[in-house]
């Protein structure tokens, strides 16, 4: 019974939106080269390696931007 409930939960989940490196660079307002050579090698943003391609989830990109935020002082 638990296995059936678990499979129903998995089927109802929405997969995360994945975008490629060029789109991620545009979203972050950095060059493709900077993303590949500086940000990704330092593991600052989680990514998926699918064969030879690299994909980023929108949630991970938003989390990275939130971590980069510097609050204004009063």
Buried (B, 14 or more C-beta within 10 A) or exposed (E): EEEEEEEEEEEEEEEEEBBEBEBBBEBBEEEBEEBBEEBBEEEEBEBEEEEEEBBBBBEBBEEBEEEEEEEEEE
